[in-house]
Amino acid sequence: MQALGTWKRGYETLLEDEHAHAVTVDLPIDEGGRSAGPSALHLALLSLAGDLSTTFAVVAEKRHLTFYGLSVALEAERPARTPTLSRVRGTVRVRTKAELAEVESALQLAVKSSPVSVIFERARIPIDVTAIAMPTVP
């Protein structure tokens, strides 16, 4: 795994990986940036949402839990004058015919095994996500 950060101007940096994927990070306008992209800290939260979605899909496939839609909504707390997040809360909405208990169990395993979740855990940033099973229309 590789990452390259190239400063562009102000607080704006172009991030690239070895697969030709790219994203720009910047500070918000109220922090002196141009808001040309998410801040690096916000990108960490976005990465967590993406990884939870991906890991849930992997767990669901292994458990033969069929779902038709999935969304992860996270909100992070960042106390004033602190450099990092203190807690993440959110919901994972799954459109499925499965029982809520099945969805909750899959979500718990996804949170426990998601690589980005593990990074947050090691940084002592608690993650509290709630599963919501939404019935599907056949």
Secondary structure, DSSP 8 states (H G I E B T S, - for coil): --EEEEEEETTEEEEEETTS-EEEE---GGGTS--SS--HHHHHHHHHHHHHHHHHHHHHHHTT--EEEEEEEEEEE--TT-SS--EEEEEEEEEESS-HHHHHHHHHHHHHH-HHHHHHHHTT--EEEEEEEE----
